[in-house]
Amino acid sequence: MPMRILFVSVLTALLAGCAASTHATRKSTLGVPRTSAELLAVIDQPGPVELETVASCDWKVDRSGLINLDHPRAKEAGLADGPEDIQVFFHVLRHPEHGTFIVDTGVEKALRDEPDKAAMRGMLASFMKIDTMKFHEPLGDWLAKQEKPLQGVFLTHLHMDHVAGMADVPAGTAVYMGPGETSAHAVLNAFVQGSTDRALQGKAALNEWAYQADAAGRFAGVLDIFGDGSVWALWVPGHTPGSTAYLVRTTKGPVLLTGDASHTRWGWEHDVEPGTFSGDIPRSAESFKRLRQLATEHPALDVRFGHQH
């Protein structure tokens, strides 16, 4: 093939982007599609789940990715781009019958101890400014202290900072996420796909939540994960196609895990959606609005953002 044709072919492929991951997927058999009305009927009742949020590390990333700085409220507040202090979390759900699950994965132990062997390494690690991370509890450290095995992982989405601890998850552990996460194409994926695939190596096929359209239109889809009304998956596309928030009815009351449907406290409190890290900002803004409406209607809801307390 002539060099010119080869160059054009490579450039075309790059501009078209590639998939977020080549890891296998399948339709999840876990979870019962419900309506938002069924969720709202039980949301304020205490549930059976014990929930713990763990800050795996502190980090700094660009504010423009976390908050839409073009929003009138952001401009009025004089927000400018620059490093924003965030955390990388994982959330531990202990269900009395179904066992222990985590939402997202924090960071893997090797990222602290052997960065050259971590799933996220090399040029990508440099680009993502891993050197600004202050480690607290990588997932591997936490797992080593657990007496009971991990039953599964619920992902809010497939971005690297939410699967960065996946390498520490035992091989074969069930992993669940929203639909379309692996197949979403973007130019950035040409640089990230390898790290994402390494993080998922050894895991079973990813289970995609089998959402159905919410009859009331409150969310794109609503799923009762265990069928007992204790943990709910809410389809909130925009940041990524399959972005999922989780509503957990804990022993202390309802908790909303927004994932990156809302990265920051400032964005949430000032009604400003996420910025350039989102693939579809208008759709992200709509999902953000729906979550804020839910929290406004249920003031006892404990809202935990994607990257800030």
N, C-alpha and C positions, 0 to 999 in steps of 0.2 A: 504494500500500500504506500503510495507517495506520501512524503512527510506532511505536505500541506493538507491532504485529506485526513490523515491521522490526527493532526493538530485540530482541525475543525471538528472532527468526531469527538475528541476528548473535551474540547471546549463546550460543545453542545451538551454533552452529558453532564458536565459540571454545572452549567447554567440551569439545566433542568433539575438538578439536585438528585440526590439518591435517597433511598429509604432510611429511616431512623435506625433500623436493625434488620438483619437477615434471620434473626431467631424465629423459630417456628411458632405459630399461634393456632389456637383452636377456640371454639365457642365454649364458654363456661357452662357447666351444669350446676354450679353453685349459684344460688340466688333466685328469688321469685319476683318477677315483675309486678309492681304495684302502681297505684296512682298516688299523686301528692296528697290527695284527700285522706288516704289511708295513713300516710306518714303523719299528717297534721293531727290526726285523731289520737295519736299516742306520744307525740313529740315531747310534751311537757311532763310526762310521767317518768319517774326514776326507773332505770333499767337494771339489768344484772351484771353489766360489764365494768370491770376495773380498768381504768385508763391512765397511762403514764406517758408523758411527753419527755423525750430525752434529747438534749442539745448535743449532737455528736461533735460539732466543732463550730467555732466562730469563723467568719469569712468577710471579705469585702468584695463587692461587685459594683458595676456601674448603676447609678441611680436611674438613668434613663431606661434601662431594661426593666426595672422594677415598678416604676411609676410613669404614667403617660405625661411627660413634661409639657406636651402640647395642649393639655387640658386647661381650660380657663382658670380653674381653681389652683392648679399648679403654678401657672403664670402669675396669678394674683399673689400667691404666697412667695413668689420669687425663687422657687426651687430651680437649682441649676444642676447640671450633670456633674458627677464626681463620685468618689467611692462612698458606698453606703454600707454600714455595719449590718451584717445579717448572721443568722445561724442556719446550720443544716440539721434538720431534725429527723428522728423517727419516733413513731407513736406506738406504744405497746397496748394491745387490747387483750385482756384476759377474760374469756367467757367461761362461766362455770361448767358448761357442758361441752363446748366445742374446742376449748383449749386456748393457746396463746398464738396471736397473730400480730404482725406489725404493719403499720401504714408507712410506706416509704422506708428507706434503709440507712439514712445517715451516711457515713463514710466507712470504707473498709480499713481494717487494721494496717494493711500494707502501705496505704497512702501515707501513714505516719512513720512506719518502721522500715519499710523497704520500697520507697517510692518508685524505684526503677522497675519493680515487679508488679506495681498496682495496675488495675485495669485502665485507669486514667493516668497516662504517663507521656513522656516525651514532649513534643510540640504542643499538644493539647493541654497538658498540665501547665506548661509555661503560659499559654494563651489565657487559661482560666485562672491564672495567678494563684496557684496552689500554695505558693510560698507565703501567702497572706493568711493561710489557715492556722488557727490555734486549736489544737485537738483537745477534746474533753473525754469523749467516750465513743471510740469507733465501735461499729456493730460487733466486730469479733470479740472485743473485750466484754461487751454486755452479754453476748451469747455464752461465753465461757463461764459465766456466773449463774446461768439458769439451770434449775433442777428439772424442768419439764421441756420437752422438745418443742421447737417452733412448728406450728401447723400450717402456716402459710403467710404470704406477703400480699398486701393490698397496695397497689401503686396509685398515686394520684395522677401520674403521667410518666412518660419514659425519658424525660430529660436527664442528662448525666448526673446532675446534682441530687437527683432523687433515686437513682439506682447506683450511686457511687459506693454503697456498702454491700451491694448484691453479691460480690465475690465471697463475702464472709457467710452468706446464707448456705446452709447445708445443701449439697447436690440433691436434686430430685424434689426439693420443697416446692409446693404449689405456689404459683405467682399469678395474680389477677390484676387486670387493668381495663380501661375503657377501650372501645373499638377504634380501630384505625391508627393506633399509636405507632406500630412498626412500619406501616406502609406510607405514612405521611412523608412527602418528598420536600426537601429543602437543600439549598446549597451547603449550608453549615454541616449537614449530615455527612458530606464527603469527608469531613475532618473528624467527626464524632462517632460515626458508625462503628469503627474498629474498637473503640473503647467500650461502647455500649455492648457490642457482641462479646467482648472479653468479660465484662461484668456478668453477663448472662450465661456464660459458658458452664456447661454441666447441669443447668437447670432444665426442667421439663418444658414442654411447649407452654407458651404464655396463654393464660385463659382470659378471653375477652368477655367482659360482662355482656349478657344478652339483654340489653335494654329494649324496652318497647316504648312507644310514644306515650307520654303522660297525657291522659285524657283532659286534664284541667289546664295543661299548657304551662304549669309552673316551672317545670324543668324539662330538658330534652328527654329525660328518662329517669325513672325511680326504681330502685331494686332493693328488696328486703333480703339481705345477704344470707341470713341463717333461717329465714322464714318465721322468726319469732318476734320480729319488730324491734330487735335490740340494736342492730347495726344496719345502716342504710347507705347505699351508694347513689349519689346524685350526679347525673351526667351534666357537666357544665362546660361544653366545648368553647373553644376560642383561643385559650393559651396554647393548647394542642387539640387535635380533633377529638381525642378520647378523654380529655381532662375530667377527673372525677373528684368530687368532694365527698366526705364521709360524715354522716350524722350518727353519733354514738350515744345511746341512752345508757349513761353510767349510773352507778349507785349514788352519785352526787348530783345528778341532773344531766341534761342534754349538752353535748359538746359537738361543735361543728369544726371539722378539719378542712379548711378551704383549699389546701394545696396551693398551687400558684394561680388559682382564680383570684387570689389576693395575696401578694407577697408580703406587704408591709402594714404596720399599724397606721402610719400616716395616710396611706392610700385608702384604707378602709374607713377611717374616721372622717376623711374629707371627701369621700365619695368619688375617688379617682381610681380608675382601673389600671391594671398593669401596662407597662410600656413595650419597648421594642423586643423584649424576650418572647412576646406572644406572637404566634403565627398569624392570627386574625384579630386585630385590636377591636374592631367594631363588635364582633361576636363575643369577644372576651368581655367587653363592657356590658353586653346584655346579660351574660351569665353572672357577672359581678353584681349587677343590679338585682337579679333574682335572689342571690344569696343574702344581700343586704336587706331585702324586703323580708325574707324569712327571719332574720335576726331582729328586725324592728318589730315584727309581729309577736316574737317570742323573746322578750327581754331577759329571761333567765338563761338563754342560750350562751354557753361559754364558747367564744369564737377564737380559734387558734389558727394563725395565719401561716402561709407557706414558709416564711423565713424570718419572722420576728415574733417575739412574745407579745 
